[in-house]
């Protein structure tokens, strides 16, 4: 296989996200009118998944609690399978939101079985595949079929399922959002794709640290996982201020620290990044406000979108960095080492 042939599916799926988001939001708007449960009717919401979708669940649970003030948590599907009674016992009326790209992941399917035995609430499934076992197992499935992928590492599927979660939390897709988000994302990628490519191709970059607070901590974990899966690079995810409590001891001149800046704690977050720059690390920042003075590379997110709909935009450039890093090492991003698209036990 030539270098040009490696990663053709992954690259296409990363770059096609703006258009796929438009398709997903249009479909969600058309298909879910009047069908979504009222989340406020539940005393607790659990988001679950495996691997990437567990990290999506971390983002989703924190976002729900931040947006609506509803008690929520993220639990790996395996934990619900093994110990469901422990996690559900304190609550009387739970909404379980299961997220799975394929809808065939064994742990997720078993987790639903165990949850339904408790008779403590309802189940909603989010997947890209309408004919999957998951979709057939529950009463309501929220589909993101435009996120279907041929590659193993989740990229397009992840962000499209994020849109499904956003629609569930917000209760609707705002009028005009599909066009606005799609166009903003297209321009954003066009502006910064070459910078992302250069970061991933730089042979002086060896270790990657992804920092995020609140819901962005879940996305920091997902970016970390993409770097590991695609490029086999050392990568970790941390909360911003937690990074000072030990992990910063690993910083060296080959370290890349990527800060996913929030709208509510950016003063504290940028201060951490400035400290890491003094230690010799290369600083990459994604944020709405202009923090270019603190960064070696700054990706400025569009400011015309509501914060809650900006979350998917944090990921495509980081996916692209991992993709380019993989190619620079002679690897094939379409076929990560030792991995399959679905884990079936």
Buried (B, 14 or more C-beta within 10 A) or exposed (E): EEEEEBBBBBBBBBBBBBBBBBBBBBBBBEEBEEEBBEBEEBBBBBBBBBBBBBBBBBBBBBBBBBBBEBBBBBBBBBBBBBEBEEBBEEBEEBBBBBBBBBBBBBBBBBBBEBBBEBEBBBBBBBBBBEEBBBBEBBEBBBBBBBBBBEBBBBBBBBBBBBBBBBBBBBEEBBEEBBEBBBBBBBEBBEEBBEBBBEBBEBEEBBBBBBBBBBBBBBBBBBBBBBBBBBBBBBBBBBBBBBBBEEBBEBBEEBBBBBBBBBEEBBEEBBEBBBBBBEBEBBBBBBBBEEBEEBBBBBBBBBEEBEBBBBBBBBBBBBBBBBBBBBBBEEBBBBBBEEEEBBBEE
